[in-house]
Amino acid sequence: MANGKQKLTHIDESGEASMVDVSAKPITERVAVAEGRILMNGETLALIRAGDAKKGDVLGTARLAGIMAAKRTSDLIPLCHTLALSKVGVDLVLEDSPPAVHVIATAKTTGQTGVEMEALTAVSVACLTVYDMVKAVDRGMRITGVQLVHKSGGASGDYVRQEPAAP
């Protein structure tokens, strides 16, 4: 802390954006879990559940897109480190009330920096892919509740979100 305030890690002494130097950090196993939802009308959810979307397999495509996005996070977020991910999992759960696809992503690595951004990116892109796959029938879909649920590893220790995700 500087002057009793937390210091932003991506801002250098002159106030410029800067990539964090992680070279002195210990190599530890890092895990992050993120989630989000894409809310839709009931007919759209039924279309996804039946596998009848005109563009094809909505859930399979969204799962693959989320995994691919996690692997490309450092290309999308300017100050993220390129990580050797050991695992990315994306689960998509259909929920009836309210009608939604609940996306949960887990990212793992053994390294010197965390995988929170990779998990969050996987969730975001999976939700966007669901939108893209069925937007022709439901342009009113809404992506919501994209958030970190859990993270472990590293000097800052574990984090577990206390309140549930908003629908």
VMD Tcl script that draws the C-alpha trace (Angstrom):
set ca {
  {0.00 0.00 0.00}
  {1.15 3.49 -0.80}
  {-0.07 6.23 1.58}
  {-2.61 3.83 3.10}
  {-4.10 3.06 -0.33}
  {-3.70 -0.03 -2.45}
  {-1.40 0.44 -5.40}
  {-2.66 -0.52 -8.84}
  {-0.35 -3.20 -10.16}
  {-0.59 -2.23 -13.84}
  {0.39 1.42 -13.29}
  {4.11 2.27 -13.03}
  {5.69 5.01 -10.90}
  {5.06 7.65 -13.59}
  {1.38 6.72 -13.91}
  {1.74 4.83 -17.20}
  {0.15 1.49 -18.01}
  {2.72 -1.25 -17.50}
  {2.89 -5.03 -17.58}
  {3.57 -6.45 -14.12}
  {6.99 -8.08 -13.68}
  {6.24 -11.55 -12.30}
  {9.77 -12.92 -12.62}
  {10.39 -12.93 -8.84}
  {7.09 -14.66 -8.02}
  {7.17 -18.34 -7.08}
  {5.78 -20.90 -9.51}
  {2.58 -22.32 -8.01}
  {-0.53 -24.08 -9.23}
  {-3.14 -21.46 -10.11}
  {-6.86 -22.13 -10.61}
  {-9.69 -19.73 -11.37}
  {-13.41 -20.33 -11.83}
  {-15.69 -17.73 -13.39}
  {-19.34 -17.71 -14.35}
  {-21.94 -15.76 -16.26}
  {-25.38 -16.18 -17.77}
  {-27.11 -15.32 -20.98}
  {-30.79 -14.73 -20.34}
  {-33.26 -15.38 -23.15}
  {-36.89 -16.12 -23.84}
  {-38.24 -19.60 -23.19}
  {-38.64 -20.41 -26.87}
  {-34.96 -19.72 -27.50}
  {-33.95 -21.97 -24.62}
  {-36.21 -24.72 -26.01}
  {-34.57 -24.33 -29.43}
  {-31.11 -24.73 -27.86}
  {-32.23 -27.68 -25.74}
  {-33.68 -29.46 -28.79}
  {-30.56 -28.81 -30.85}
  {-32.62 -27.12 -33.55}
  {-30.70 -23.86 -33.97}
  {-30.21 -23.00 -37.63}
  {-26.46 -22.38 -37.14}
  {-25.89 -25.79 -35.49}
  {-24.80 -27.05 -32.07}
  {-25.07 -23.97 -29.87}
  {-23.64 -25.46 -26.69}
  {-20.78 -27.33 -28.35}
  {-19.79 -24.28 -30.37}
  {-19.94 -22.00 -27.31}
  {-17.85 -24.47 -25.27}
  {-15.17 -24.58 -27.95}
  {-15.23 -20.78 -28.37}
  {-14.75 -20.31 -24.62}
  {-11.77 -22.67 -24.55}
  {-10.21 -20.98 -27.57}
  {-10.77 -17.54 -26.04}
  {-9.06 -18.50 -22.78}
  {-6.02 -19.54 -24.80}
  {-5.96 -16.14 -26.55}
  {-6.59 -13.90 -23.53}
  {-3.20 -12.18 -23.74}
  {-4.01 -11.23 -27.35}
  {-7.24 -9.55 -26.20}
  {-6.34 -7.94 -22.87}
  {-3.28 -5.71 -23.41}
  {-1.41 -6.22 -20.12}
  {-2.14 -9.92 -19.55}
  {0.77 -12.33 -19.56}
  {0.83 -15.18 -22.04}
  {0.22 -18.33 -20.00}
  {0.78 -22.01 -20.62}
  {-2.67 -23.23 -19.62}
  {-2.78 -26.79 -18.34}
  {-6.59 -27.00 -18.40}
  {-9.57 -24.98 -19.56}
  {-13.05 -26.36 -18.98}
  {-16.28 -24.68 -20.02}
  {-19.61 -26.02 -18.79}
  {-22.94 -24.76 -20.09}
  {-26.02 -25.48 -17.99}
  {-29.53 -24.81 -19.25}
  {-31.73 -23.10 -16.65}
  {-35.50 -22.83 -16.92}
  {-36.32 -20.04 -14.49}
  {-35.47 -17.53 -15.71}
  {-34.59 -19.07 -19.11}
  {-30.81 -18.90 -19.45}
  {-27.59 -20.64 -20.29}
  {-25.33 -20.59 -17.24}
  {-21.66 -20.70 -18.27}
  {-18.96 -21.84 -15.83}
  {-15.30 -21.80 -16.87}
  {-12.30 -23.20 -15.05}
  {-8.74 -22.30 -16.02}
  {-5.59 -23.88 -14.58}
  {-1.87 -23.33 -14.91}
  {1.33 -23.78 -13.00}
  {3.12 -20.49 -13.18}
  {3.93 -17.10 -11.73}
  {0.64 -15.31 -12.33}
  {-3.05 -16.12 -12.02}
  {-5.63 -17.29 -14.53}
  {-8.60 -15.14 -13.51}
  {-8.64 -13.25 -16.81}
  {-8.55 -16.49 -18.79}
  {-11.57 -17.87 -16.93}
  {-13.48 -14.57 -17.29}
  {-12.62 -14.36 -21.00}
  {-13.80 -17.94 -21.56}
  {-17.17 -17.14 -19.93}
  {-17.60 -13.88 -21.85}
  {-16.84 -15.37 -25.25}
  {-18.96 -18.47 -24.61}
  {-21.91 -16.19 -23.75}
  {-21.27 -14.07 -26.85}
  {-21.16 -17.22 -28.97}
  {-24.55 -18.36 -27.64}
  {-25.87 -14.92 -28.56}
  {-24.42 -15.14 -32.05}
  {-25.78 -18.64 -32.65}
  {-29.41 -17.75 -31.85}
  {-29.65 -13.97 -32.30}
  {-31.85 -14.46 -35.37}
  {-34.67 -15.66 -33.10}
  {-33.99 -13.59 -29.96}
  {-32.18 -10.25 -30.17}
  {-33.30 -9.39 -26.63}
  {-30.91 -11.81 -24.93}
  {-28.88 -10.32 -22.09}
  {-25.47 -11.36 -20.80}
  {-25.24 -10.89 -17.06}
  {-23.36 -11.83 -13.93}
  {-19.92 -12.37 -15.46}
  {-17.76 -12.67 -12.37}
  {-14.93 -14.47 -10.66}
  {-16.27 -17.22 -8.39}
  {-13.07 -18.68 -7.01}
  {-9.32 -18.43 -7.38}
  {-6.46 -20.23 -5.71}
  {-2.70 -20.09 -5.81}
  {-0.22 -17.29 -5.60}
  {0.81 -14.88 -2.88}
  {-2.63 -13.32 -2.50}
  {-4.09 -16.68 -1.50}
  {-7.54 -18.03 -2.13}
  {-10.62 -16.01 -3.02}
  {-14.18 -17.32 -2.86}
  {-17.12 -15.12 -3.86}
  {-19.56 -14.93 -0.95}
  {-22.76 -13.83 -2.66}
  {-24.46 -15.87 -5.39}
  {-24.56 -14.68 -8.99}
  {-27.47 -12.51 -10.00}
  {-29.73 -14.10 -12.61}
}
mol new
graphics top color blue
foreach p $ca { graphics top sphere $p radius 0.5 }
foreach p [lrange $ca 0 end-1] q [lrange $ca 1 end] { graphics top cylinder $p $q radius 0.2 }
display resetview
